[in-house]
Amino acid sequence: MKIFSRVELKEFNGRGGKPAYAAYKGKVYDVSESYLWEDGEHQGEHFAGKDLTNELEDAPHEADVLERFPLIGELKEE
């Protein structure tokens, strides 16, 4: 499993044909195939290429929704 730094994770923002990855509670998920994450953006509120742990606290759905996507790595503590 790949270990991502926050800088590396930013590269996977879903734009320009890049994959869309999102981190949650230290785990990195690939959300690229979801129509809900078109161009690395979800509902104009959340953006791929970053840690969404704090943002998902206020989401209208359960935060563990990311666990439905393929787990591809871990986010390194900095």
BELWOZI-V380600 format. One record per residue. N is the residue number from 0. RES is the residue in one small letter. SS is DSSP state (h for helix, s for strand, l for the rest). OMEGA is omega in whole degrees, -180 to 180 (999 if undefined). BURIAL is + if it has 9 or more other ideal C-beta (glycine too) atoms within 8 Angstrom, else -. Layout:
n=N res=RES ss=SS omega=OMEGA burial=BURIAL
n=N res=RES ss=SS omega=OMEGA burial=BURIAL
//
This chain:
n=0 res=m ss=l omega=-177 burial=-
n=1 res=k ss=s omega=174 burial=-
n=2 res=i ss=s omega=-178 burial=-
n=3 res=f ss=s omega=167 burial=+
n=4 res=s ss=l omega=178 burial=+
n=5 res=r ss=h omega=178 burial=+
n=6 res=v ss=h omega=178 burial=-
n=7 res=e ss=h omega=-178 burial=-
n=8 res=l ss=h omega=180 burial=+
n=9 res=k ss=h omega=-179 burial=+
n=10 res=e ss=l omega=-176 burial=-
n=11 res=f ss=l omega=-175 burial=+
n=12 res=n ss=s omega=177 burial=+
n=13 res=g ss=l omega=-179 burial=+
n=14 res=r ss=l omega=177 burial=-
n=15 res=g ss=l omega=179 burial=-
n=16 res=g ss=l omega=179 burial=-
n=17 res=k ss=l omega=174 burial=+
n=18 res=p ss=l omega=178 burial=-
n=19 res=a ss=s omega=178 burial=+
n=20 res=y ss=s omega=177 burial=+
n=21 res=a ss=s omega=179 burial=+
n=22 res=a ss=s omega=177 burial=+
n=23 res=y ss=s omega=179 burial=+
n=24 res=k ss=l omega=175 burial=-
n=25 res=g ss=l omega=180 burial=-
n=26 res=k ss=s omega=-179 burial=+
n=27 res=v ss=s omega=-177 burial=+
n=28 res=y ss=s omega=177 burial=+
n=29 res=d ss=s omega=-179 burial=+
n=30 res=v ss=l omega=-174 burial=+
n=31 res=s ss=l omega=-174 burial=+
n=32 res=e ss=l omega=-177 burial=-
n=33 res=s ss=l omega=176 burial=-
n=34 res=y ss=h omega=178 burial=-
n=35 res=l ss=h omega=-180 burial=-
n=36 res=w ss=h omega=-179 burial=+
n=37 res=e ss=h omega=-178 burial=-
n=38 res=d ss=h omega=175 burial=-
n=39 res=g ss=h omega=-178 burial=+
n=40 res=e ss=s omega=179 burial=+
n=41 res=h ss=s omega=176 burial=+
n=42 res=q ss=l omega=-179 burial=-
n=43 res=g ss=l omega=-176 burial=-
n=44 res=e ss=l omega=-174 burial=-
n=45 res=h ss=s omega=-176 burial=+
n=46 res=f ss=s omega=178 burial=-
n=47 res=a ss=l omega=179 burial=+
n=48 res=g ss=l omega=-179 burial=+
n=49 res=k ss=s omega=178 burial=+
n=50 res=d ss=s omega=-177 burial=+
n=51 res=l ss=l omega=-175 burial=+
n=52 res=t ss=l omega=-178 burial=+
n=53 res=n ss=l omega=-179 burial=-
n=54 res=e ss=h omega=-176 burial=+
n=55 res=l ss=h omega=176 burial=+
n=56 res=e ss=h omega=-177 burial=-
n=57 res=d ss=h omega=-178 burial=-
n=58 res=a ss=l omega=-179 burial=+
n=59 res=p ss=l omega=179 burial=-
n=60 res=h ss=l omega=178 burial=-
n=61 res=e ss=l omega=-178 burial=-
n=62 res=a ss=h omega=-178 burial=+
n=63 res=d ss=h omega=178 burial=-
n=64 res=v ss=h omega=179 burial=+
n=65 res=l ss=h omega=-180 burial=+
n=66 res=e ss=h omega=176 burial=-
n=67 res=r ss=h omega=-177 burial=-
n=68 res=f ss=l omega=-180 burial=+
n=69 res=p ss=s omega=175 burial=-
n=70 res=l ss=s omega=-176 burial=+
n=71 res=i ss=s omega=-179 burial=+
n=72 res=g ss=s omega=179 burial=+
n=73 res=e ss=s omega=178 burial=+
n=74 res=l ss=s omega=-178 burial=+
n=75 res=k ss=l omega=175 burial=-
n=76 res=e ss=l omega=180 burial=-
n=77 res=e ss=l omega=999 burial=-
//
